[in-house]
Amino acid sequence: MKKQTKKAIKQTTYLAVGLVVVLVLLSLVVDKNQWKEPAVNEEVLKYKPLVEKYAEEYQIASYVDILLAMMMQESGGRGTDPMQSSESYCGQIGCIDDPELSIKQGVFYFSETLKDASYDLELAIQSYNFGRGFINYVQEKTGHYTQEVAISFSKEMYENAPDQSIYTCLRKEAKQFNACYGDIYYVKSVMGYVDRIKEHQ
């Protein structure tokens, strides 16, 4: 009887230890995955009042989270042009050296992009990265945003570029498609940040 009891206790102990080990391993995996998810940093969040101000001015107040997510993708809130809006402002990179002007121009440009895209959000977001010429391209090809049409546009723009050396394939997937103009997964990245912003509200 004692032997059986000892055996049962030993088996129960092994089972309990096994469960603890499994739970610890699972928690490590979950934590690791959480770190992989995008999170909007403090540098971006400090600009939220300015984003809200200009979103109100340009009548897109309901898109503040989208704009913050775009800033996170563009610069992480760092530098003097956090919305990376110089090109839409003056036609070249680096002409804005004032964060407030960058935000004002970025919000204005996105508001115009939204109108041109007939408020197709994904199309407007990708057009912020590709330029508003992408809207006409999409309207002719599919009528709405898809990942495939983004890849197709990027590939065509890259192949027809007079100087391909000015573009860098930052993502290996883009290199695989020979689609090195802009960021073909810009929408996916931005929406990932939007999801995290909503989680923290």
C-alpha positions in Angstrom: 0.0 0.0 0.0 2.9 2.4 1.0 4.7 1.5 -2.3 1.6 2.4 -4.3 1.2 5.7 -2.4 4.8 6.6 -2.9 4.5 5.8 -6.6 1.4 7.9 -6.9 3.0 10.8 -5.1 6.1 10.5 -7.4 4.0 10.5 -10.5 1.9 13.5 -9.3 5.2 15.4 -8.6 6.6 14.6 -12.0 3.3 15.7 -13.6 3.2 19.0 -11.6 6.9 19.8 -12.5 6.1 18.9 -16.1 3.2 21.3 -16.2 5.2 24.1 -14.6 7.9 23.7 -17.2 5.4 23.7 -20.1 3.7 26.9 -18.7 7.1 28.6 -18.3 8.1 27.7 -21.8 4.7 28.9 -23.1 5.0 32.3 -21.3 8.5 32.8 -22.8 7.1 32.1 -26.3 4.2 34.5 -25.7 6.6 37.2 -24.4 8.9 36.7 -27.3 6.0 37.2 -29.8 4.8 40.3 -27.9 8.2 41.8 -28.4 8.0 41.1 -32.1 4.7 43.1 -32.4 5.1 46.8 -33.3 4.6 49.3 -30.5 4.3 53.1 -30.9 7.1 54.8 -28.9 7.2 57.9 -26.7 8.9 59.9 -29.4 5.8 59.5 -31.6 3.2 59.9 -28.8 4.7 63.3 -27.7 3.5 64.7 -31.1 0.0 63.5 -30.6 -1.4 67.0 -29.6 0.1 68.5 -32.8 -1.3 65.6 -34.9 -4.7 66.2 -33.3 -4.5 69.9 -34.0 -3.8 69.6 -37.7 -6.1 66.6 -38.2 -8.9 68.8 -36.8 -7.8 71.7 -39.1 -7.8 69.5 -42.2 -11.0 67.7 -41.2 -9.6 64.2 -40.6 -9.8 64.1 -36.8 -11.0 60.5 -36.9 -7.6 59.5 -38.5 -5.3 60.5 -35.7 -4.3 56.9 -34.9 -3.6 56.3 -38.5 -1.4 59.4 -38.7 0.5 58.4 -35.5 1.1 54.9 -36.9 2.3 56.4 -40.2 4.8 58.6 -38.2 6.0 55.5 -36.4 6.6 53.8 -39.7 8.2 56.8 -41.3 10.6 57.9 -38.6 9.7 56.5 -35.2 9.2 60.2 -34.3 12.9 61.0 -34.6 14.5 63.8 -36.5 13.3 67.2 -37.7 10.9 65.7 -40.3 9.0 63.0 -38.4 6.3 62.6 -41.0 8.9 62.5 -43.8 6.8 65.0 -45.7 9.6 67.0 -47.4 9.0 65.5 -50.8 5.4 66.4 -50.8 6.2 69.9 -49.6 9.1 70.9 -51.8 9.7 68.0 -54.2 12.9 66.8 -52.5 14.1 65.0 -49.4 15.4 67.0 -46.5 13.9 70.5 -47.0 11.8 70.4 -43.8 13.7 70.9 -40.6 10.8 71.8 -38.3 8.8 68.9 -36.7 5.6 71.0 -36.6 5.9 71.9 -40.3 6.5 68.2 -41.0 3.4 67.2 -39.2 1.3 70.0 -40.7 2.4 69.0 -44.2 2.0 65.3 -43.5 -1.5 65.7 -42.2 -2.5 68.0 -45.1 -1.0 65.6 -47.7 -2.7 62.6 -46.2 -6.1 64.5 -46.1 -5.7 65.2 -49.9 -4.7 61.6 -50.5 -7.8 60.4 -48.7 -10.0 62.6 -50.9 -8.3 61.5 -54.1 -8.6 57.8 -53.0 -12.3 58.3 -52.3 -11.6 57.4 -48.7 -10.2 54.0 -49.5 -8.1 53.9 -46.4 -5.5 51.3 -47.5 -5.1 53.0 -50.9 -4.6 56.4 -49.2 -2.0 54.9 -46.7 0.0 53.3 -49.5 -0.2 56.4 -51.6 1.4 58.4 -48.8 4.4 56.2 -49.3 4.3 55.7 -53.1 2.9 59.1 -54.1 -0.5 60.1 -55.3 0.2 58.7 -58.8 -0.5 55.3 -57.3 -4.1 56.2 -56.9 -4.6 56.7 -60.7 -2.7 53.4 -61.3 -5.0 51.5 -59.0 -8.1 53.1 -60.4 -7.1 52.0 -63.9 -6.0 48.5 -62.8 -8.3 47.2 -60.0 -10.3 50.1 -58.7 -9.2 49.4 -55.1 -6.1 48.7 -53.1 -4.6 45.1 -53.0 -1.2 43.9 -52.0 -0.7 42.6 -55.5 -1.4 46.0 -57.2 1.1 47.6 -54.7 3.8 45.1 -55.7 3.0 45.6 -59.4 3.2 49.4 -59.2 6.5 49.3 -57.2 8.0 46.8 -59.7 7.0 49.0 -62.7 8.3 52.2 -61.1 11.6 50.5 -60.2 12.1 48.9 -63.6 11.3 52.2 -65.4 13.4 54.4 -63.1 16.1 56.4 -64.9 18.5 55.7 -61.9 17.7 52.6 -59.9 20.6 53.2 -57.6 18.6 55.8 -55.7 16.2 53.1 -54.4 17.1 50.5 -51.8 15.3 47.2 -51.4 14.9 47.4 -47.6 12.8 44.2 -47.4 14.0 40.9 -48.8 10.5 40.2 -50.1 10.7 43.3 -52.2 14.0 42.3 -53.7 12.5 38.9 -54.5 9.7 40.7 -56.6 12.2 43.3 -57.9 9.8 45.8 -56.4 12.2 48.3 -54.7 10.3 51.5 -55.3 8.8 52.6 -51.9 7.7 50.1 -49.4 5.3 47.4 -50.7 4.3 46.4 -47.2 3.7 49.9 -45.9 0.0 49.4 -45.3 0.6 46.2 -43.4 3.2 47.9 -41.2 1.1 50.9 -40.5 -2.0 48.9 -39.6 0.1 46.8 -37.3 0.9 50.0 -35.3 -2.7 51.1 -35.4 -3.7 47.8 -33.7 -1.2 48.4 -30.9 -2.3 52.0 -30.4 -5.9 50.8 -30.0 -4.8 48.2 -27.5 -3.3 50.9 -25.3 -6.4 53.2 -25.4 
